[in-house]
């Protein structure tokens, strides 16, 4: 019985530490692919023009798909104030802005 309690306590401590590490990255309870994409982004600091017009990179709502080219992480961008992306003349057409991460093979 002590063995089980000890293992549960160790596992609880490990889970707490793992969650704290993800919270520091701003990607609470996310897929490991999202965490890795965020780490790569923070480390490499890519100079993308769209980031000049971005208010928030929404890591908590990232989408992970597994396609023919491997795992793809799409992270929504929330644009600043009055900035909008236009596609054609139809104002009702909604655009969604995302950064896409595809791991090297």
MARGU-610333 format. One line per 3 residues: their letters; for each residue x, y, z of N, C-alpha, C, O. Coordinates in pm, 1 decimal, always signed. Example, Ala and Ser with C-alpha at 12.3 -4.5 7.8 and 13.67 -1.06 7.14 Angstrom:
REM residues 2
AS) +1319.0,-569.0,+780.0,+1230.0,-450.0,+780.0,+1320.0,-330.0,+780.0,+1423.6,-331.9,+846.5; +1285.0,-225.0,+708.0,+1367.0,-106.0,+714.0,+1290.0,+3.0,+787.0,+1340.9,+113.8,+803.9 .
//
This chain:
REM residues 105
XXX) +81.4,-118.6,+0.0,+0.0,+0.0,+0.0,+86.7,+126.3,+0.0,+56.8,+223.0,-70.0; +195.6,+124.2,+80.3,+285.5,+239.4,+83.9,+348.8,+262.6,-52.7,+370.9,+376.9,-92.6; +378.1,+153.4,-124.8,+437.9,+161.9,-258.4,+345.3,+237.5,-353.8,+390.4,+324.1,-428.8 .
XXX) +217.0,+205.1,-350.9,+119.6,+270.8,-438.8,+107.1,+418.2,-401.7,+106.7,+504.0,-490.0; +97.2,+448.4,-274.3,+85.6,+587.7,-229.6,+208.3,+667.9,-269.6,+197.3,+782.2,-314.1; +325.6,+607.1,-253.6,+450.1,+675.7,-289.4,+453.2,+705.1,-439.0,+489.5,+815.7,-479.0 .
XXX) +415.4,+606.9,-523.2,+413.7,+627.1,-668.0,+311.5,+732.8,-708.9,+338.6,+813.6,-797.7; +194.7,+733.1,-645.3,+93.8,+835.5,-675.2,+144.6,+974.6,-639.4,+121.7,+1070.3,-713.3; +213.0,+985.9,-526.8,+268.0,+1114.9,-485.6,+374.1,+1163.1,-584.0,+377.0,+1281.0,-619.3 .
XXX) +460.0,+1073.9,-628.0,+564.4,+1109.2,-725.0,+500.6,+1151.7,-856.6,+543.5,+1249.4,-918.1; +397.8,+1078.1,-899.9,+331.3,+1112.1,-1025.1,+261.2,+1247.9,-1015.0,+263.2,+1325.2,-1110.8; +199.7,+1277.5,-900.9,+132.5,+1406.3,-881.6,+233.1,+1520.7,-886.8,+205.6,+1624.6,-946.9 .
XXX) +347.7,+1503.2,-825.5,+452.2,+1606.4,-828.9,+501.7,+1627.1,-971.3,+520.1,+1740.7,-1015.1; +523.3,+1517.6,-1043.6,+569.2,+1527.1,-1181.7,+468.3,+1602.4,-1268.0,+506.4,+1688.8,-1346.9; +339.3,+1569.9,-1253.3,+234.5,+1636.4,-1332.5,+228.4,+1785.4,-1300.8,+207.7,+1867.0,-1390.6 .
XXX) +246.1,+1821.3,-1174.7,+245.3,+1961.9,-1135.7,+361.2,+2035.9,-1199.4,+343.7,+2146.1,-1251.3; +478.8,+1976.8,-1195.9,+596.8,+2040.1,-1256.4,+578.8,+2051.8,-1406.9,+611.9,+2155.4,-1464.6; +527.3,+1948.7,-1471.4,+506.4,+1952.1,-1616.8,+406.0,+2059.8,-1654.1,+425.8,+2131.1,-1752.5 .
XXX) +298.2,+2072.7,-1576.9,+199.8,+2177.5,-1605.0,+258.7,+2315.8,-1585.7,+230.7,+2406.4,-1664.2; +339.9,+2333.6,-1482.5,+404.1,+2463.9,-1460.2,+495.2,+2499.9,-1575.9,+499.2,+2615.7,-1617.4; +567.8,+2403.4,-1628.6,+657.0,+2430.0,-1741.3,+577.5,+2474.2,-1862.4,+620.0,+2565.5,-1933.2 .
XXX) +463.3,+2412.3,-1888.7,+379.7,+2451.9,-2001.9,+314.7,+2587.3,-1978.8,+298.6,+2664.2,-2073.5; +276.8,+2618.8,-1854.4,+217.8,+2748.8,-1824.9,+317.7,+2859.4,-1854.1,+280.1,+2965.0,-1905.1; +444.1,+2836.6,-1822.5,+546.5,+2937.3,-1849.3,+559.8,+2964.6,-1998.3,+600.1,+3074.3,-2037.1 .
XXX) +527.0,+2867.7,-2082.3,+533.8,+2885.0,-2226.6,+407.3,+2948.5,-2281.1,+404.1,+2986.5,-2398.1; +303.0,+2961.3,-2200.3,+177.7,+3016.6,-2246.9,+94.9,+2918.3,-2327.1,+9.1,+2959.6,-2405.1; +118.0,+2790.8,-2310.0,+42.8,+2688.7,-2382.9,-6.1,+2582.6,-2285.0,+33.6,+2466.5,-2294.2 .
XXX) -91.3,+2621.5,-2192.4,-142.6,+2533.7,-2088.9,-219.0,+2415.9,-2149.1,-303.5,+2433.7,-2236.8; -188.3,+2296.4,-2101.1,-257.6,+2172.8,-2140.9,-261.1,+2152.8,-2292.2,-365.8,+2117.3,-2346.4; -152.6,+2174.0,-2359.8,-149.4,+2159.9,-2504.7,-72.1,+2036.0,-2546.6,+6.8,+1979.9,-2470.6 .
XXX) -97.1,+1996.3,-2667.9,-26.7,+1886.6,-2732.9,+123.0,+1918.2,-2734.8,+161.9,+2034.5,-2745.9; +206.0,+1815.9,-2724.0,+350.9,+1834.5,-2724.2,+396.6,+1904.4,-2853.1,+496.4,+1976.6,-2851.3; +325.6,+1884.2,-2964.3,+360.8,+1949.7,-3090.4,+345.6,+2101.0,-3080.0,+425.2,+2175.9,-3136.7 .
XXX) +243.1,+2146.1,-3007.4,+222.0,+2290.3,-2988.8,+332.4,+2347.0,-2899.8,+386.0,+2454.5,-2926.8; +365.2,+2274.7,-2794.9,+473.2,+2318.6,-2705.2,+604.3,+2329.5,-2782.9,+677.9,+2426.8,-2766.8; +633.8,+2231.0,-2866.4,+756.8,+2233.9,-2946.6,+755.4,+2348.6,-3047.8,+858.2,+2412.7,-3069.7 .
XXX) +640.8,+2374.7,-3108.9,+630.9,+2486.3,-3203.2,+654.8,+2618.5,-3132.0,+723.4,+2705.9,-3184.9; +598.6,+2634.1,-3012.2,+617.1,+2758.3,-2934.4,+763.4,+2775.0,-2895.1,+818.5,+2884.8,-2903.4; +825.7,+2666.0,-2852.3,+968.2,+2673.1,-2816.7,+1050.7,+2714.7,-2937.9,+1138.8,+2799.9,-2926.2 .
XXX) +1022.9,+2655.0,-3055.6,+1096.0,+2689.9,-3177.6,+1073.9,+2836.9,-3211.0,+1168.8,+2908.5,-3243.0; +949.6,+2881.9,-3203.7,+916.0,+3020.3,-3235.9,+989.8,+3116.7,-3143.3,+1049.2,+3214.0,-3189.7; +986.5,+3090.0,-3012.3,+1052.9,+3177.7,-2915.2,+1204.3,+3177.8,-2933.1,+1268.8,+3281.1,-2915.1 .
XXX) +1261.1,+3063.4,-2968.2,+1405.4,+3052.3,-2985.8,+1452.8,+3121.2,-3113.8,+1555.1,+3189.6,-3113.0; +1379.0,+3103.6,-3223.2,+1421.6,+3154.2,-3353.8,+1372.5,+3294.4,-3387.6,+1429.9,+3361.2,-3473.7; +1267.1,+3339.2,-3320.6,+1211.5,+3472.9,-3341.9,+1205.3,+3511.1,-3490.3,+1274.3,+3603.3,-3533.9 .
XXX) +1122.1,+3439.4,-3567.8,+1114.6,+3468.7,-3711.6,+1062.3,+3609.2,-3737.1,+973.2,+3656.8,-3666.8; +1117.9,+3675.2,-3837.6,+1072.9,+3810.2,-3871.5,+968.7,+3800.2,-3983.0,+1001.7,+3802.0,-4101.5; +843.7,+3789.7,-3942.4,+732.3,+3780.2,-4035.5,+656.5,+3911.7,-4034.1,+624.2,+3962.9,-3926.9 .
XXX) +627.6,+3967.1,-4150.1,+560.1,+4096.3,-4159.1,+427.1,+4094.6,-4085.3,+391.2,+4193.4,-4021.2; +353.5,+3984.3,-4093.1,+222.6,+3977.1,-4028.9,+232.5,+4000.3,-3878.3,+136.6,+4047.7,-3817.4; +344.8,+3968.3,-3817.8,+360.5,+3987.6,-3673.9,+359.3,+4135.8,-3634.8,+326.6,+4169.7,-3521.0 .
XXX) +394.9,+4224.1,-3729.0,+387.3,+4367.9,-3702.5,+243.1,+4413.7,-3682.0,+219.1,+4515.9,-3617.7; +148.3,+4339.8,-3735.6,+6.9,+4374.7,-3729.1,-70.2,+4282.8,-3635.3,-193.2,+4286.3,-3631.7; +1.3,+4201.2,-3560.0,-60.0,+4101.7,-3472.8,-61.8,+4149.5,-3328.9,+39.3,+4193.5,-3274.4 .
XXX) -180.4,+4139.6,-3268.6,-195.3,+4173.2,-3127.5,-157.0,+4054.4,-3040.3,-86.4,+4069.5,-2940.6; -204.6,+3935.1,-3079.1,-182.6,+3815.6,-2998.9,-159.8,+3693.7,-3087.7,-226.0,+3676.4,-3190.0; -66.0,+3610.6,-3047.1,-51.0,+3478.3,-3107.2,-121.1,+3384.1,-3010.3,-76.5,+3366.6,-2897.0 .
XXX) -231.2,+3323.4,-3054.9,-321.5,+3249.4,-2967.5,-281.6,+3102.0,-2956.4,-345.0,+3015.4,-3016.7; -177.3,+3074.5,-2879.9,-123.9,+2939.0,-2866.0,-224.6,+2843.5,-2803.3,-221.0,+2723.7,-2831.4; -314.6,+2894.2,-2718.9,-409.8,+2805.4,-2650.8,-514.7,+2748.8,-2745.4,-578.8,+2649.1,-2712.3 .
XXX) -534.1,+2809.1,-2861.4,-631.6,+2759.2,-2958.7,-565.2,+2702.2,-3083.9,-624.5,+2700.9,-3191.8; -443.3,+2655.9,-3068.2,-371.3,+2597.2,-3181.7,-441.5,+2470.7,-3228.6,-504.0,+2399.6,-3149.9; -430.1,+2444.0,-3357.8,-489.1,+2325.3,-3419.1,-375.4,+2233.7,-3462.4,-281.7,+2277.3,-3529.4 .
XXX) -384.0,+2106.6,-3424.1,-281.6,+2008.4,-3460.9,-347.1,+1905.8,-3552.3,-449.2,+1846.3,-3517.9; -286.7,+1885.8,-3669.8,-335.2,+1782.8,-3761.7,-219.1,+1693.8,-3802.9,-103.4,+1736.0,-3803.5; -251.5,+1571.8,-3836.7,-150.1,+1478.3,-3882.3,-181.5,+1445.7,-4028.0,-271.4,+1366.8,-4056.9 .
XXX) -107.4,+1506.5,-4118.3,-133.2,+1488.4,-4260.4,-24.5,+1409.3,-4330.3,+59.8,+1346.2,-4266.6; -28.0,+1414.1,-4463.2,+70.5,+1341.3,-4544.5,+212.8,+1390.0,-4519.9,+308.2,+1313.6,-4534.1; +227.1,+1517.5,-4482.8,+359.5,+1574.3,-4459.0,+399.0,+1571.9,-4312.4,+494.9,+1638.3,-4273.0 .
XXX) +326.9,+1497.0,-4232.1,+358.5,+1488.3,-4089.7,+266.0,+1574.9,-4006.7,+158.9,+1614.7,-4052.5; +307.0,+1603.5,-3886.0,+225.0,+1682.6,-3793.7,+236.0,+1830.0,-3829.5,+345.2,+1883.1,-3849.9; +119.8,+1894.8,-3836.7,+112.6,+2036.9,-3869.6,+45.8,+2108.8,-3752.8,-58.2,+2064.9,-3703.8 .
XXX) +105.0,+2218.4,-3708.8,+48.4,+2300.3,-3602.7,+10.1,+2435.0,-3662.9,+93.8,+2504.2,-3720.8; -117.6,+2471.5,-3648.8,-166.5,+2600.8,-3696.4,-204.7,+2684.0,-3575.5,-286.4,+2641.7,-3493.8; -145.8,+2802.6,-3563.9,-168.5,+2887.8,-3448.2,-239.6,+3015.6,-3494.0,-186.9,+3089.7,-3577.0 .
XXX) -360.2,+3041.6,-3439.5,-435.0,+3161.3,-3479.4,-364.1,+3290.4,-3439.8,-298.5,+3298.3,-3336.0; -379.1,+3390.4,-3524.9,-328.5,+3525.1,-3497.4,-447.2,+3618.0,-3478.1,-542.1,+3614.9,-3556.4; -442.3,+3699.1,-3375.9,-543.9,+3801.4,-3354.6,-479.8,+3933.6,-3394.0,-382.8,+3978.1,-3332.6 .
XXX) -535.8,+3995.6,-3497.5,-477.4,+4118.5,-3550.7,-509.8,+4238.3,-3462.4,-608.4,+4237.1,-3388.7; -427.3,+4340.5,-3470.1,-445.7,+4462.9,-3392.2,-570.2,+4538.8,-3437.7,-604.5,+4540.7,-3555.9; -635.6,+4600.0,-3342.1,-747.6,+4691.7,-3360.6,-823.7,+4686.6,-3490.6,-907.1,+4598.6,-3511.9 .
XXX) -794.4,+4782.5,-3578.5,-872.7,+4798.0,-3700.9,-811.6,+4726.6,-3820.5,-859.2,+4743.2,-3932.8; -708.4,+4648.4,-3798.9,-644.4,+4575.4,-3908.6,-734.6,+4460.2,-3951.4,-780.7,+4382.3,-3868.0; -759.1,+4450.0,-4080.2,-834.9,+4336.6,-4133.8,-764.2,+4285.3,-4257.9,-690.3,+4358.2,-4324.1 .
XXX) -787.7,+4160.6,-4287.6,-734.1,+4102.3,-4410.2,-848.6,+4096.1,-4510.1,-957.5,+4049.6,-4476.7; -825.4,+4142.1,-4631.2,-929.9,+4149.4,-4732.3,-904.9,+4046.6,-4841.8,-793.9,+4032.9,-4893.3; -1011.6,+3974.8,-4875.5,-1006.6,+3879.6,-4985.8,-1119.6,+3917.1,-5079.2,-1236.3,+3891.3,-5049.8 .
XXX) -1085.4,+3977.8,-5191.7,-1189.3,+4020.4,-5286.2,-1267.5,+4139.1,-5232.5,-1224.1,+4206.3,-5138.9; -1382.9,+4164.2,-5292.4,-1464.8,+4279.2,-5253.2,-1578.8,+4242.5,-5159.3,-1647.7,+4331.6,-5109.6; -1600.2,+4116.4,-5134.1,-1709.4,+4071.8,-5049.6,-1672.6,+4090.2,-4902.6,-1589.7,+4016.7,-4849.1 .
XXX) -1735.6,+4190.2,-4836.8,-1702.4,+4221.0,-4697.3,-1751.8,+4114.2,-4600.3,-1705.6,+4107.7,-4486.4; -1844.8,+4031.0,-4644.4,-1895.6,+3926.6,-4555.4,-1800.9,+3805.6,-4549.8,-1816.2,+3718.2,-4464.5; -1704.6,+3801.6,-4640.1,-1608.8,+3690.5,-4644.3,-1516.0,+3700.9,-4524.6,-1447.2,+3801.6,-4508.2 .
XXX) -1513.2,+3599.7,-4442.1,-1429.7,+3600.7,-4321.8,-1292.8,+3542.0,-4352.0,-1281.0,+3441.8,-4422.4; -1191.3,+3604.6,-4298.8,-1056.7,+3551.6,-4313.4,-1003.6,+3513.0,-4175.9,-1035.3,+3576.5,-4075.3; -923.7,+3409.8,-4173.6,-860.5,+3365.0,-4051.1,-710.5,+3364.9,-4075.2,-662.3,+3312.7,-4175.8 .
XXX) -638.5,+3423.4,-3982.8,-493.9,+3436.2,-3997.4,-426.1,+3341.5,-3900.3,-455.5,+3340.3,-3780.8; -335.3,+3262.8,-3954.0,-263.7,+3164.9,-3872.1,-118.8,+3153.8,-3915.7,-83.3,+3182.3,-4030.1; -36.4,+3111.8,-3821.3,+101.0,+3072.4,-3852.2,+99.2,+2920.0,-3856.1,+41.9,+2855.6,-3768.2 .
XXX) +161.5,+2863.5,-3956.9,+164.9,+2718.0,-3971.3,+306.3,+2667.2,-3947.5,+402.7,+2720.0,-4003.0; +317.5,+2564.7,-3864.7,+445.2,+2502.6,-3834.9,+441.8,+2357.8,-3884.9,+351.9,+2281.5,-3849.8; +540.0,+2321.0,-3966.8,+553.6,+2184.5,-4014.6,+695.2,+2138.9,-3979.4,+793.3,+2200.4,-4021.1 .
XXX) +704.4,+2032.5,-3903.7,+835.9,+1984.9,-3858.2,+916.2,+1929.1,-3974.1,+861.1,+1869.1,-4066.4; +1047.5,+1949.5,-3968.6,+1137.5,+1888.2,-4065.9,+1137.7,+1737.6,-4046.8,+1122.9,+1687.5,-3935.3; +1154.5,+1667.1,-4155.9,+1158.9,+1520.7,-4146.2,+1298.9,+1472.4,-4121.5,+1321.7,+1352.0,-4110.6 .
//
